């Protein structure tokens, strides 16, 4: 029992989500992973946000697959391990791509010389000597 719910309750929730959205199970994994990744990335914009968001998606994907395995074990219908790895792969693919290219998506901080651009346009004048 996890937070008062059994793994079978979670399976029922997933079935309702599939029926309500009309999406395939694989698509739900992709959307859930992207939603969590982008949500955390929007909330945590500081240093390390890309990695934190990716780790959160990894934790979610592994937790969901663990719950799925528990539910399958409860009804003696265990899926092969490849099916569970497939779900984790589907969930992690786009967050991993964003993690790898994220540093190029981040705006670069402005340098001090760029911020004082009005001084760069002025001619250099030497002080007068006495």
MARBA-3410 file (N, C-alpha, C, O; in Angstrom, 1 decimal):
130
0.9,-1.2,0.0,0.0,0.0,0.0,0.9,1.2,0.0,1.8,1.3,0.8 ~ 0.7,2.1,-0.9,1.5,3.3,-1.1,0.6,4.6,-0.9,-0.3,4.8,-1.7 ~ 0.8,5.3,0.2,0.0,6.5,0.5,-1.5,6.2,0.6,-2.4,7.0,0.2 ~ -1.9,5.0,1.1,-3.2,4.6,1.3,-3.9,4.0,0.0,-5.1,3.6,0.1 ~ -3.1,3.9,-1.0,-3.7,3.3,-2.3,-2.9,2.0,-2.6,-1.7,1.9,-2.3
-3.6,1.0,-3.2,-2.9,-0.2,-3.6,-2.5,0.0,-5.0,-2.9,0.8,-5.7 ~ -1.5,-0.9,-5.4,-1.1,-0.8,-6.8,-2.3,-1.1,-7.8,-2.3,-0.5,-8.9 ~ -3.3,-1.8,-7.4,-4.4,-2.0,-8.3,-5.2,-0.8,-8.4,-5.8,-0.5,-9.5 ~ -5.3,0.1,-7.4,-6.0,1.4,-7.5,-5.3,2.2,-8.5,-5.9,3.0,-9.3 ~ -3.9,2.2,-8.5,-3.2,3.0,-9.5,-3.4,2.5,-10.9,-3.5,3.3,-11.9
-3.5,1.2,-11.1,-3.8,0.6,-12.4,-5.2,1.1,-12.9,-5.4,1.4,-14.1 ~ -6.1,1.1,-12.0,-7.5,1.6,-12.3,-7.4,3.1,-12.7,-8.1,3.5,-13.7 ~ -6.6,3.9,-12.0,-6.5,5.3,-12.3,-5.9,5.4,-13.8,-6.3,6.3,-14.5 ~ -4.9,4.6,-14.1,-4.3,4.7,-15.4,-5.3,4.3,-16.5,-5.3,4.9,-17.6 ~ -6.1,3.3,-16.2,-7.2,2.9,-17.2,-8.2,4.0,-17.4,-8.6,4.3,-18.5
-8.5,4.7,-16.4,-9.5,5.9,-16.5,-8.8,7.0,-17.3,-9.4,7.6,-18.1 ~ -7.5,7.2,-17.0,-6.8,8.3,-17.8,-6.7,7.9,-19.3,-6.8,8.8,-20.1 ~ -6.5,6.6,-19.6,-6.4,6.2,-21.0,-7.7,6.4,-21.6,-7.8,6.9,-22.8 ~ -8.8,6.0,-20.9,-10.2,6.1,-21.5,-10.6,7.6,-21.7,-11.2,8.0,-22.7 ~ -10.2,8.4,-20.7,-10.6,9.8,-20.7,-9.9,10.6,-21.8,-10.5,11.5,-22.4
-8.6,10.3,-22.0,-7.8,11.1,-23.0,-7.9,10.5,-24.4,-7.6,11.2,-25.4 ~ -8.1,9.2,-24.5,-8.1,8.5,-25.8,-6.7,8.3,-26.3,-6.5,7.9,-27.4 ~ -5.7,8.5,-25.4,-4.3,8.2,-25.8,-3.9,6.8,-25.5,-4.5,6.1,-24.6 ~ -2.9,6.4,-26.2,-2.3,5.1,-25.9,-1.5,5.2,-24.6,-1.1,6.2,-24.2 ~ -1.2,4.0,-24.0,-0.4,4.0,-22.7,1.0,4.6,-23.0,1.5,5.3,-22.1
1.6,4.3,-24.1,2.9,4.8,-24.4,2.9,6.4,-24.5,3.8,7.0,-24.0 ~ 1.8,6.9,-25.1,1.7,8.4,-25.2,1.6,9.0,-23.8,2.1,10.1,-23.6 ~ 0.8,8.3,-22.9,0.6,8.9,-21.6,2.0,8.9,-20.8,2.2,9.9,-20.1 ~ 2.8,7.9,-21.1,4.1,7.9,-20.4,4.9,9.1,-20.9,5.6,9.9,-20.2 ~ 4.9,9.4,-22.2,5.6,10.5,-22.8,5.1,11.8,-22.3,5.9,12.7,-21.9
3.8,12.0,-22.3,3.2,13.3,-21.8,3.5,13.5,-20.3,3.8,14.6,-19.9 ~ 3.4,12.4,-19.5,3.6,12.6,-18.1,5.1,13.0,-17.8,5.4,13.8,-17.0 ~ 6.0,12.3,-18.5,7.4,12.7,-18.4,7.7,14.1,-18.8,8.4,14.8,-18.1 ~ 7.2,14.5,-19.9,7.4,15.9,-20.4,6.8,16.9,-19.4,7.4,18.0,-19.1 ~ 5.6,16.6,-19.0,4.9,17.6,-18.1,5.7,17.7,-16.8,5.8,18.9,-16.3
6.1,16.6,-16.2,6.9,16.7,-15.0,8.2,17.5,-15.2,8.6,18.3,-14.4 ~ 8.9,17.1,-16.3,10.2,17.8,-16.6,10.0,19.3,-16.8,10.7,20.1,-16.2 ~ 9.1,19.7,-17.6,8.9,21.1,-17.9,8.4,21.8,-16.6,8.7,23.0,-16.4 ~ 7.5,21.2,-15.9,7.0,21.8,-14.6,8.1,22.1,-13.6,8.2,23.2,-13.1 ~ 8.9,21.1,-13.4,10.1,21.3,-12.5,11.0,22.4,-13.0,11.6,23.2,-12.3
11.3,22.3,-14.3,12.2,23.2,-15.0,11.7,24.7,-14.9,12.5,25.6,-14.7 ~ 10.4,24.8,-15.0,9.8,26.2,-14.9,9.9,26.7,-13.4,10.1,27.9,-13.2 ~ 9.7,25.8,-12.5,9.8,26.1,-11.1,11.2,26.3,-10.6,11.5,27.2,-9.7 ~ 12.2,25.6,-11.1,13.6,25.6,-10.7,14.4,26.1,-11.9,14.9,25.3,-12.7 ~ 14.6,27.4,-12.0,15.3,28.0,-13.1,16.8,28.2,-12.8,17.5,28.7,-13.6
17.2,27.9,-11.6,18.6,28.2,-11.2,19.5,27.1,-11.6,19.1,26.1,-12.3 ~ 20.7,27.2,-11.2,21.8,26.2,-11.6,21.3,24.8,-11.2,20.8,24.6,-10.0 ~ 21.5,23.9,-12.0,21.2,22.5,-11.7,19.7,22.1,-12.0,19.3,21.0,-11.8 ~ 18.9,23.0,-12.5,17.5,22.7,-12.8,17.3,21.7,-13.8,16.4,20.9,-13.7 ~ 18.1,21.6,-14.9,18.0,20.6,-15.9,18.2,19.2,-15.3,17.4,18.3,-15.6
19.2,19.1,-14.5,19.5,17.8,-13.9,18.4,17.4,-12.9,18.0,16.2,-12.8 ~ 18.0,18.3,-12.1,17.0,18.1,-11.1,15.7,17.6,-11.8,15.0,16.7,-11.3 ~ 15.3,18.3,-12.8,14.1,17.9,-13.6,14.2,16.5,-14.1,13.3,15.7,-14.1 ~ 15.4,16.2,-14.7,15.6,14.9,-15.3,15.6,13.8,-14.2,15.0,12.7,-14.4 ~ 16.2,14.0,-13.1,16.2,13.1,-12.0,14.7,12.8,-11.4,14.4,11.7,-11.1
13.9,13.9,-11.4,12.6,13.8,-11.0,11.8,12.9,-11.9,11.0,12.0,-11.5 ~ 12.0,13.0,-13.2,11.3,12.2,-14.2,11.8,10.7,-14.1,11.0,9.8,-14.2 ~ 13.1,10.5,-13.9,13.6,9.2,-13.7,13.0,8.5,-12.5,12.6,7.4,-12.5 ~ 12.9,9.3,-11.4,12.3,8.7,-10.1,10.8,8.4,-10.4,10.3,7.4,-9.9 ~ 10.1,9.3,-11.1,8.7,9.0,-11.4,8.5,7.8,-12.2,7.7,6.9,-12.0
9.4,7.7,-13.3,9.2,6.5,-14.2,9.5,5.2,-13.5,8.8,4.2,-13.7 ~ 10.6,5.2,-12.7,10.9,4.0,-11.9,9.8,3.6,-10.9,9.5,2.4,-10.7 ~ 9.3,4.6,-10.2,8.2,4.4,-9.2,7.0,3.8,-9.9,6.4,2.9,-9.4 ~ 6.6,4.4,-11.0,5.4,3.9,-11.7,5.6,2.5,-12.2,4.7,1.7,-12.1 ~ 6.8,2.2,-12.7,7.0,0.8,-13.2,7.1,-0.2,-12.0,6.6,-1.3,-12.1
7.6,0.3,-10.8,7.6,-0.6,-9.7,6.1,-0.9,-9.2,5.8,-2.0,-8.9 ~ 5.3,0.2,-9.2,3.9,0.0,-8.9,3.2,-0.9,-9.9,2.4,-1.8,-9.5 ~ 3.5,-0.8,-11.2,2.9,-1.7,-12.2,3.3,-3.1,-11.9,2.5,-4.0,-12.1 ~ 4.6,-3.3,-11.6,5.0,-4.7,-11.3,4.3,-5.3,-10.1,4.0,-6.5,-10.1 ~ 4.1,-4.5,-9.1,3.4,-4.9,-7.9,1.9,-5.3,-8.3,1.4,-6.3,-7.8
1.3,-4.5,-9.1,-0.1,-4.7,-9.5,-0.1,-6.0,-10.3,-1.1,-6.8,-10.2 ~ 0.8,-6.2,-11.2,0.8,-7.4,-12.1,1.1,-8.6,-11.2,0.5,-9.7,-11.5 ~ 1.9,-8.5,-10.2,2.2,-9.6,-9.3,1.0,-10.0,-8.5,0.8,-11.2,-8.2 ~ 0.1,-9.0,-8.2,-1.1,-9.3,-7.4,-2.1,-10.1,-8.1,-2.9,-10.8,-7.5 ~ -2.1,-10.0,-9.4,-3.1,-10.7,-10.2,-2.4,-11.8,-11.1,-3.0,-12.3,-12.0
-1.1,-12.1,-10.7,-0.3,-13.2,-11.4,-0.3,-12.9,-12.9,-0.5,-13.9,-13.7 ~ 0.0,-11.7,-13.3,0.0,-11.4,-14.8,1.3,-10.6,-15.0,1.2,-9.5,-15.7 ~ 2.4,-11.0,-14.5,3.7,-10.2,-14.7,4.0,-10.1,-16.2,4.0,-11.1,-16.9 ~ 4.3,-8.9,-16.6,4.8,-8.7,-18.0,6.3,-8.9,-18.0,7.0,-8.9,-17.0 ~ 6.9,-9.2,-19.2,8.3,-9.4,-19.3,9.0,-8.1,-19.0,8.5,-7.0,-19.1
10.3,-8.2,-18.5,11.1,-7.0,-18.1,11.2,-6.1,-19.3,11.3,-4.8,-19.0 ~ 11.3,-6.5,-20.5,11.4,-5.7,-21.7,10.2,-4.7,-21.8,10.4,-3.5,-22.2 ~ 9.1,-5.1,-21.4,7.9,-4.2,-21.4,8.1,-3.0,-20.4,7.7,-1.9,-20.7 ~ 8.6,-3.3,-19.3,8.8,-2.3,-18.3,9.9,-1.3,-18.7,9.8,-0.1,-18.5 ~ 11.0,-1.9,-19.2,12.1,-1.0,-19.7,11.6,-0.1,-20.9,12.0,1.0,-21.0
10.7,-0.7,-21.7,10.1,0.1,-22.8,9.4,1.3,-22.2,9.5,2.4,-22.8 ~ 8.6,1.1,-21.2,7.9,2.2,-20.6,8.8,3.3,-20.0,8.6,4.5,-20.2 ~ 9.9,2.8,-19.4,10.9,3.8,-18.8,11.6,4.5,-19.9,11.8,5.7,-19.9 ~ 11.9,3.8,-21.0,12.5,4.5,-22.2,11.6,5.5,-22.8,12.1,6.6,-23.1 ~ 10.3,5.2,-22.9,9.4,6.2,-23.5,9.3,7.4,-22.6,9.2,8.5,-23.1
9.3,7.2,-21.3,9.1,8.3,-20.4,10.4,9.2,-20.4,10.3,10.4,-20.2 ~ 11.5,8.6,-20.5,12.8,9.3,-20.3,13.4,9.9,-21.6,14.3,10.7,-21.5 ~ 12.9,9.5,-22.8,13.6,9.9,-24.0,13.6,11.4,-24.2,14.7,12.0,-24.3 ~ 12.5,12.1,-24.2,12.5,13.6,-24.5,13.1,14.4,-23.3,13.8,15.4,-23.6 ~ 12.9,14.0,-22.1,13.6,14.7,-21.0,15.1,14.6,-21.1,15.9,15.5,-20.8
15.6,13.4,-21.6,17.0,13.2,-21.8,17.5,14.1,-22.9,18.6,14.7,-22.8 ~ 16.8,14.2,-24.0,17.2,15.1,-25.1,17.3,16.5,-24.6,18.2,17.2,-24.9 ~ 16.3,16.9,-23.9,16.3,18.3,-23.3,17.4,18.5,-22.4,18.0,19.6,-22.3 ~ 17.8,17.5,-21.6,18.9,17.6,-20.6,20.2,17.8,-21.4,21.0,18.6,-21.0 ~ 20.4,17.1,-22.5,21.6,17.1,-23.3,21.7,18.4,-24.0,22.9,18.9,-24.2
20.7,19.0,-24.5,20.7,20.3,-25.3,20.4,21.5,-24.5,20.4,22.6,-25.0 ~ 20.0,21.3,-23.2,19.6,22.4,-22.4,20.5,23.5,-22.2,20.1,24.6,-22.1 ~ 21.8,23.2,-22.1,22.8,24.3,-21.9,22.8,25.3,-23.1,23.1,26.4,-22.9 ~ 22.4,24.8,-24.3,22.3,25.7,-25.4,21.0,26.4,-25.5,20.9,27.4,-26.2 ~ 20.0,26.0,-24.8,18.7,26.6,-24.8,18.7,27.7,-23.7,17.8,28.6,-23.8
19.6,27.7,-22.8,19.7,28.7,-21.7,20.2,30.0,-22.2,21.3,30.0,-22.8 ~ 19.6,31.1,-21.9,20.2,32.4,-22.4,21.5,32.7,-21.6,21.6,32.4,-20.4 ~ 22.4,33.2,-22.3,23.7,33.5,-21.8,23.6,34.8,-21.0,23.0,35.8,-21.4 ~ 24.3,34.9,-19.8,24.3,36.1,-19.0,25.1,37.2,-19.8,26.1,36.9,-20.5 ~ 24.6,38.5,-19.6,25.3,39.6,-20.3,26.6,39.9,-19.5,26.6,39.9,-18.3
27.6,40.2,-20.3,28.9,40.7,-19.7,28.8,42.1,-19.3,27.9,42.9,-19.8 ~ 29.7,42.6,-18.5,29.7,44.0,-18.0,29.9,44.9,-19.2,29.3,46.0,-19.3 ~ 30.8,44.5,-20.1,31.2,45.4,-21.2,30.0,45.6,-22.2,29.8,46.6,-22.8 ~ 29.1,44.5,-22.3,27.9,44.6,-23.1,26.9,45.5,-22.5,26.1,46.2,-23.1 ~ 26.8,45.5,-21.1,25.8,46.2,-20.4,26.1,47.7,-20.5,25.2,48.5,-20.5
27.4,48.1,-20.6,27.8,49.5,-20.7,28.1,49.9,-22.1,29.1,50.5,-22.4 ~ 27.2,49.5,-23.0,27.5,49.7,-24.4,27.6,51.2,-24.8,28.2,51.6,-25.8 ~ 26.9,52.1,-24.0,27.0,53.5,-24.4,28.4,54.1,-24.2,28.7,55.0,-24.9 ~ 29.2,53.5,-23.3,30.5,54.0,-23.1,31.5,53.5,-24.2,32.5,54.1,-24.5 ~ 31.1,52.4,-24.7,32.0,51.8,-25.8,31.9,52.6,-27.1,32.9,52.6,-27.8
30.9,53.4,-27.3,30.7,54.2,-28.5,31.5,55.5,-28.4,31.7,56.2,-29.4 ~ 31.8,55.9,-27.2,32.5,57.2,-27.0,34.0,57.1,-27.3,34.6,56.1,-27.1 ~ 34.5,58.2,-27.8,35.9,58.3,-28.1,36.8,58.3,-26.8,36.3,58.9,-25.8 ~ 37.9,57.7,-26.9,38.8,57.8,-25.8,39.6,59.1,-25.7,40.2,59.5,-26.7 ~ 39.5,59.7,-24.5,40.2,61.0,-24.4,41.2,60.8,-23.3,40.9,60.3,-22.2
42.4,61.3,-23.5,43.5,61.2,-22.5,43.3,62.4,-21.6,43.0,63.5,-22.1 ~ 43.6,62.2,-20.3,43.5,63.4,-19.4,44.7,64.4,-19.8,45.8,64.0,-20.2 ~ 44.3,65.6,-19.6,45.3,66.7,-19.8,46.4,66.7,-18.7,46.0,66.6,-17.5 ~ 47.6,66.9,-19.1,48.7,66.9,-18.1,49.0,68.3,-17.8,48.8,69.2,-18.6 ~ 49.4,68.6,-16.6,49.7,69.9,-16.1,51.2,70.2,-16.2,51.6,71.3,-15.8
END
